[in-house]
Amino acid sequence: MEKLKKQYNYLLNRYYNGCNYIEENPDQFNKYINKIMDFKKELENILEKIQNEQKVSEEEILGGFKIC
């Protein structure tokens, strides 16, 4: 489970960075939007696996998991 949470956190960071990048560089939207949507799909898949095992808060979904 910890491995999935770490992977989720990593992809969430990449997703947010990608969104920020295309907001700051709208001319690059078409170049990067598919990659950002791939991150989103993978995040949804990982989140579904985690939610099958435990309850997940909105804070964890939007901000990532606290890994001990």
KOLVO-893838 format. One record per residue: residue number from 1; residue in three letters; x, y, z of N, C-alpha, C in turn. Coordinates in pm, 1 decimal, decimal comma, padded with zeros to 6 digits. Atoms other than C-alpha are relative to their C-alpha. Layout:
KOLVO-893838
<atom num="NUM" residuo="Ala" n_u="X" n_v="Y" n_w="Z" ca_u="X" ca_v="Y" ca_w="Z" c_u="X" c_v="Y" c_w="Z"/>
...
//
This chain:
KOLVO-893838
<atom num="1" residuo="Met" n_u="00082,8" n_v="-00119,5" n_w="00000,0" ca_u="00000,0" ca_v="00000,0" ca_w="00000,0" c_u="00087,3" c_v="00126,0" c_w="00000,0"/>
<atom num="2" residuo="Glu" n_u="-00088,7" n_v="-00116,1" n_w="-00007,0" ca_u="00284,6" ca_v="00238,2" ca_w="00081,1" c_u="00059,2" c_v="00032,3" c_w="-00137,3"/>
<atom num="3" residuo="Lys" n_u="-00055,2" n_v="-00020,2" n_w="00135,0" ca_u="00429,8" ca_v="00187,0" ca_w="-00266,7" c_u="-00100,9" c_v="00072,9" c_w="-00088,1"/>
<atom num="4" residuo="Leu" n_u="00104,4" n_v="-00066,5" n_w="00077,5" ca_u="00097,3" ca_v="00286,6" ca_w="-00425,1" c_u="-00015,3" c_v="00145,7" c_w="00042,0"/>
<atom num="5" residuo="Lys" n_u="00013,7" n_v="-00136,7" n_w="-00049,7" ca_u="00075,2" ca_v="00595,1" ca_w="-00204,6" c_u="00116,5" c_v="00087,0" c_w="-00046,9"/>
<atom num="6" residuo="Lys" n_u="-00116,3" n_v="-00075,5" n_w="00047,8" ca_u="00428,3" ca_v="00702,3" ca_w="-00298,4" c_u="-00013,3" c_v="00029,5" c_w="-00148,3"/>
<atom num="7" residuo="Gln" n_u="00019,5" n_v="-00018,4" n_w="00143,3" ca_u="00349,6" ca_v="00651,7" ca_w="-00665,0" c_u="-00108,1" c_v="00105,6" c_w="-00024,6"/>
<atom num="8" residuo="Tyr" n_u="00107,6" n_v="-00098,3" n_w="00011,0" ca_u="00027,8" ca_v="00850,8" ca_w="-00623,0" c_u="00054,7" c_v="00140,3" c_w="00025,8"/>
<atom num="9" residuo="Asn" n_u="-00055,9" n_v="-00130,7" n_w="-00033,9" ca_u="00213,7" ca_v="01137,3" ca_w="-00454,6" c_u="00090,1" c_v="00052,2" c_w="-00111,0"/>
<atom num="10" residuo="Tyr" n_u="-00091,7" n_v="-00038,8" n_w="00107,2" ca_u="00477,7" ca_v="01141,3" ca_w="-00727,9" c_u="-00077,3" c_v="00047,7" c_w="-00123,2"/>
<atom num="11" residuo="Leu" n_u="00079,0" n_v="-00036,5" n_w="00118,7" ca_u="00222,2" ca_v="01147,2" ca_w="-01010,5" c_u="-00085,3" c_v="00123,3" c_w="00023,8"/>
<atom num="12" residuo="Leu" n_u="00079,4" n_v="-00118,5" n_w="-00033,4" ca_u="00007,7" ca_v="01405,0" ca_w="-00831,6" c_u="00086,1" c_v="00125,6" c_w="-00014,0"/>
<atom num="13" residuo="Asn" n_u="-00092,1" n_v="-00111,7" n_w="00013,2" ca_u="00308,8" ca_v="01634,3" ca_w="-00813,7" c_u="00026,4" c_v="00031,5" c_w="-00147,2"/>
<atom num="14" residuo="Arg" n_u="-00022,5" n_v="-00020,3" n_w="00143,9" ca_u="00381,5" ca_v="01583,1" ca_w="-01184,7" c_u="-00123,7" c_v="00058,7" c_w="-00066,7"/>
<atom num="15" residuo="Tyr" n_u="00125,5" n_v="-00050,7" n_w="00054,9" ca_u="00014,8" ca_v="01644,4" ca_w="-01266,1" c_u="-00015,2" c_v="00149,7" c_w="00029,7"/>
<atom num="16" residuo="Tyr" n_u="00012,8" n_v="-00140,4" n_w="-00037,2" ca_u="00005,1" ca_v="01972,3" ca_w="-01071,6" c_u="00104,6" c_v="00086,3" c_w="-00071,5"/>
<atom num="17" residuo="Asn" n_u="-00104,2" n_v="-00074,9" n_w="00070,4" ca_u="00336,5" ca_v="02084,2" ca_w="-01222,4" c_u="-00035,9" c_v="00018,8" c_w="-00147,0"/>
<atom num="18" residuo="Gly" n_u="00041,7" n_v="-00009,0" n_w="00139,4" ca_u="00204,7" ca_v="02008,1" ca_w="-01570,7" c_u="-00111,7" c_v="00100,9" c_w="-00019,2"/>
<atom num="19" residuo="Cys" n_u="00110,4" n_v="-00095,9" n_w="00008,2" ca_u="-00115,5" ca_v="02202,1" ca_w="-01509,1" c_u="00051,8" c_v="00142,5" c_w="00015,2"/>
<atom num="20" residuo="Asn" n_u="-00057,0" n_v="-00132,9" n_w="-00021,0" ca_u="00082,2" ca_v="02497,5" ca_w="-01377,6" c_u="00078,9" c_v="00045,1" c_w="-00122,6"/>
<atom num="21" residuo="Tyr" n_u="-00081,1" n_v="-00034,3" n_w="00116,2" ca_u="00315,8" ca_v="02484,1" ca_w="-01675,5" c_u="-00086,8" c_v="00046,4" c_w="-00117,2"/>
<atom num="22" residuo="Ile" n_u="00081,3" n_v="-00041,1" n_w="00115,4" ca_u="00041,7" ca_v="02497,5" ca_w="-01935,9" c_u="-00082,4" c_v="00125,6" c_w="00030,1"/>
<atom num="23" residuo="Glu" n_u="00064,8" n_v="-00126,8" n_w="-00034,7" ca_u="-00132,5" ca_v="02776,9" ca_w="-01744,5" c_u="00093,9" c_v="00116,7" c_w="-00029,1"/>
<atom num="24" residuo="Glu" n_u="-00100,2" n_v="-00104,8" n_w="00020,6" ca_u="00189,7" ca_v="02978,7" ca_w="-01763,0" c_u="00046,4" c_v="00007,5" c_w="-00145,5"/>
<atom num="25" residuo="Asn" n_u="-00044,7" n_v="00008,2" n_w="00139,3" ca_u="00263,1" ca_v="02870,3" ca_w="-02122,7" c_u="-00112,1" c_v="-00055,8" c_w="-00088,0"/>
<atom num="26" residuo="Pro" n_u="00115,6" n_v="00053,1" n_w="00073,8" ca_u="-00070,4" ca_v="02838,2" ca_w="-02304,1" c_u="00033,6" c_v="-00043,2" c_w="-00142,6"/>
<atom num="27" residuo="Asp" n_u="-00038,9" n_v="00040,9" n_w="00134,8" ca_u="00109,6" ca_v="02806,5" ca_w="-02637,2" c_u="00050,2" c_v="-00144,3" c_w="-00004,3"/>
<atom num="28" residuo="Gln" n_u="-00047,9" n_v="00138,3" n_w="-00009,4" ca_u="00238,9" ca_v="02466,9" ca_w="-02515,8" c_u="-00111,5" c_v="-00099,5" c_w="00032,4"/>
<atom num="29" residuo="Phe" n_u="00112,7" n_v="00083,2" n_w="-00040,1" ca_u="-00108,9" ca_v="02333,5" ca_w="-02435,0" c_u="-00010,5" c_v="-00127,5" c_w="-00083,5"/>
<atom num="30" residuo="Asn" n_u="00018,8" n_v="00116,9" n_w="00086,8" ca_u="-00142,1" ca_v="02102,8" ca_w="-02735,3" c_u="00114,3" c_v="-00099,7" c_w="00010,7"/>
<atom num="31" residuo="Lys" n_u="-00117,0" n_v="00087,0" n_w="-00009,8" ca_u="00206,3" ca_v="01965,1" ca_w="-02683,2" c_u="-00006,0" c_v="-00088,2" c_w="00125,7"/>
<atom num="32" residuo="Tyr" n_u="-00008,7" n_v="00070,3" n_w="-00128,0" ca_u="00156,3" ca_v="01860,5" ca_w="-02319,2" c_u="-00131,7" c_v="-00051,7" c_w="00056,8"/>
<atom num="33" residuo="Ile" n_u="00127,7" n_v="00038,6" n_w="-00060,7" ca_u="-00214,8" ca_v="01808,7" ca_w="-02256,4" c_u="-00019,6" c_v="-00151,4" c_w="00004,9"/>
<atom num="34" residuo="Asn" n_u="00017,2" n_v="00145,6" n_w="-00001,9" ca_u="-00208,5" ca_v="01439,6" ca_w="-02350,8" c_u="00078,8" c_v="-00064,3" c_w="00113,1"/>
<atom num="35" residuo="Lys" n_u="-00081,8" n_v="00054,7" n_w="-00109,5" ca_u="00071,9" ca_v="01368,8" ca_w="-02102,2" c_u="-00067,4" c_v="00029,3" c_w="00134,4"/>
<atom num="36" residuo="Ile" n_u="00067,6" n_v="-00036,8" n_w="-00124,5" ca_u="-00114,6" ca_v="01555,2" ca_w="-01828,4" c_u="-00124,3" c_v="-00086,5" c_w="00020,1"/>
<atom num="37" residuo="Met" n_u="00118,4" n_v="00084,8" n_w="-00011,6" ca_u="-00430,4" ca_v="01357,1" ca_w="-01901,9" c_u="00039,4" c_v="-00144,4" c_w="00031,1"/>
<atom num="38" residuo="Asp" n_u="-00050,5" n_v="00133,0" n_w="-00036,7" ca_u="-00224,0" ca_v="01035,0" ca_w="-01883,7" c_u="00027,7" c_v="-00006,9" c_w="00149,8"/>
<atom num="39" residuo="Phe" n_u="-00023,4" n_v="-00005,6" n_w="-00145,1" ca_u="-00113,0" ca_v="01140,0" ca_w="-01533,7" c_u="-00132,3" c_v="-00010,6" c_w="00074,3"/>
<atom num="40" residuo="Lys" n_u="00131,7" n_v="00000,9" n_w="-00065,2" ca_u="-00477,7" ca_v="01200,7" ca_w="-01441,3" c_u="-00061,0" c_v="-00140,0" c_w="00000,2"/>
<atom num="41" residuo="Lys" n_u="00054,9" n_v="00135,6" n_w="00008,4" ca_u="-00586,7" ca_v="00857,2" ca_w="-01563,1" c_u="00072,1" c_v="-00095,2" c_w="00094,4"/>
<atom num="42" residuo="Glu" n_u="-00078,3" n_v="00087,0" n_w="-00088,4" ca_u="-00304,5" ca_v="00686,2" ca_w="-01376,3" c_u="-00030,2" c_v="00030,8" c_w="00146,5"/>
<atom num="43" residuo="Leu" n_u="00037,8" n_v="-00037,8" n_w="-00136,6" ca_u="-00387,6" ca_v="00882,5" ca_w="-01060,5" c_u="-00134,0" c_v="-00061,7" c_w="00038,6"/>
<atom num="44" residuo="Glu" n_u="00131,9" n_v="00058,1" n_w="-00027,0" ca_u="-00748,6" ca_v="00766,8" ca_w="-01085,4" c_u="00009,5" c_v="-00150,4" c_w="00021,5"/>
<atom num="45" residuo="Asn" n_u="-00017,3" n_v="00145,1" n_w="-00015,4" ca_u="-00639,5" ca_v="00403,5" ca_w="-01126,6" c_u="00062,9" c_v="-00034,3" c_w="00134,9"/>
<atom num="46" residuo="Ile" n_u="-00066,9" n_v="00025,0" n_w="-00128,0" ca_u="-00405,5" ca_v="00417,5" ca_w="-00827,4" c_u="-00094,5" c_v="00029,7" c_w="00114,9"/>
<atom num="47" residuo="Leu" n_u="00092,8" n_v="-00038,2" n_w="-00106,3" ca_u="-00664,2" ca_v="00596,0" ca_w="-00615,2" c_u="-00108,3" c_v="-00105,8" c_w="00018,8"/>
<atom num="48" residuo="Glu" n_u="00101,1" n_v="00105,4" n_w="-00010,1" ca_u="-00922,1" ca_v="00329,7" ca_w="-00693,5" c_u="00055,3" c_v="-00120,7" c_w="00076,3"/>
<atom num="49" residuo="Lys" n_u="-00062,0" n_v="00112,7" n_w="-00070,4" ca_u="-00682,8" ca_v="00057,3" ca_w="-00574,4" c_u="00014,4" c_v="00029,6" c_w="00148,6"/>
<atom num="50" residuo="Ile" n_u="-00015,6" n_v="-00037,9" n_w="-00140,7" ca_u="-00611,1" ca_v="00246,7" ca_w="-00252,9" c_u="-00135,4" c_v="00002,7" c_w="00069,5"/>
<atom num="51" residuo="Gln" n_u="00132,8" n_v="-00009,3" n_w="-00060,4" ca_u="-00980,4" ca_v="00314,2" ca_w="-00190,3" c_u="-00064,5" c_v="-00136,5" c_w="00020,1"/>
<atom num="52" residuo="Asn" n_u="00050,5" n_v="00135,6" n_w="-00022,2" ca_u="-01053,0" ca_v="-00056,7" ca_w="-00221,9" c_u="00049,7" c_v="-00057,3" c_w="00132,1"/>
<atom num="53" residuo="Glu" n_u="-00060,7" n_v="00049,8" n_w="-00123,7" ca_u="-00833,9" ca_v="-00109,0" ca_w="00084,8" c_u="-00029,2" c_v="00087,7" c_w="00121,0"/>
<atom num="54" residuo="Gln" n_u="00020,3" n_v="-00089,9" n_w="-00113,4" ca_u="-00903,4" ca_v="00197,6" ca_w="00296,6" c_u="-00076,8" c_v="00124,4" c_w="-00043,2"/>
<atom num="55" residuo="Lys" n_u="00070,3" n_v="-00125,1" n_w="00025,8" ca_u="-01104,1" ca_v="00516,3" ca_w="00328,0" c_u="00104,0" c_v="00109,0" c_w="-00026,2"/>
<atom num="56" residuo="Val" n_u="-00091,3" n_v="-00106,7" n_w="00039,2" ca_u="-00937,4" ca_v="00816,5" ca_w="00164,7" c_u="-00071,9" c_v="00133,5" c_w="00013,2"/>
<atom num="57" residuo="Ser" n_u="00061,1" n_v="-00131,2" n_w="-00018,8" ca_u="-01005,2" ca_v="01178,4" ca_w="00261,1" c_u="00020,1" c_v="00086,7" c_w="-00124,2"/>
<atom num="58" residuo="Glu" n_u="-00013,5" n_v="-00095,4" n_w="00110,5" ca_u="-01052,3" ca_v="01463,6" ca_w="00017,4" c_u="00137,1" c_v="00067,9" c_w="00005,0"/>
<atom num="59" residuo="Glu" n_u="-00132,9" n_v="-00060,8" n_w="-00017,7" ca_u="-00735,6" ca_v="01619,1" ca_w="00160,3" c_u="00109,2" c_v="-00089,5" c_w="-00058,7"/>
<atom num="60" residuo="Glu" n_u="-00098,5" n_v="00093,8" n_w="00055,3" ca_u="-00538,5" ca_v="01306,1" ca_w="00067,4" c_u="-00011,0" c_v="-00008,1" c_w="-00152,5"/>
<atom num="61" residuo="Ile" n_u="00018,1" n_v="00006,2" n_w="00144,9" ca_u="-00689,3" ca_v="01297,6" ca_w="-00280,8" c_u="00062,6" c_v="00121,4" c_w="-00067,2"/>
<atom num="62" residuo="Leu" n_u="-00047,4" n_v="-00123,4" n_w="00061,5" ca_u="-00601,5" ca_v="01659,3" ca_w="-00353,6" c_u="00143,6" c_v="00034,7" c_w="00036,0"/>
<atom num="63" residuo="Gly" n_u="-00132,3" n_v="-00040,9" n_w="-00046,2" ca_u="-00280,4" ca_v="01693,2" ca_w="-00152,8" c_u="00100,9" c_v="-00111,8" c_w="00013,6"/>
<atom num="64" residuo="Gly" n_u="-00090,7" n_v="00113,9" n_w="-00013,7" ca_u="-00132,4" ca_v="01346,9" ca_w="-00144,6" c_u="-00006,5" c_v="-00060,6" c_w="00138,8"/>
<atom num="65" residuo="Phe" n_u="00000,5" n_v="00076,6" n_w="-00124,7" ca_u="-00071,4" ca_v="01097,1" ca_w="00131,5" c_u="00122,0" c_v="00034,8" c_w="00084,1"/>
<atom num="66" residuo="Lys" n_u="-00112,5" n_v="-00016,1" n_w="-00092,0" ca_u="00144,1" ca_v="01147,4" ca_w="00438,9" c_u="00063,0" c_v="-00138,3" c_w="00017,4"/>
<atom num="67" residuo="Ile" n_u="-00070,9" n_v="00126,6" n_w="-00010,9" ca_u="00401,6" ca_v="00870,2" ca_w="00427,6" c_u="00091,1" c_v="00008,9" c_w="00121,0"/>
<atom num="68" residuo="Cys" n_u="-00081,6" n_v="00000,1" n_w="-00122,2" ca_u="00562,4" ca_v="00783,0" ca_w="00760,5" c_u="00144,4" c_v="-00035,9" c_w="-00028,7"/>
//
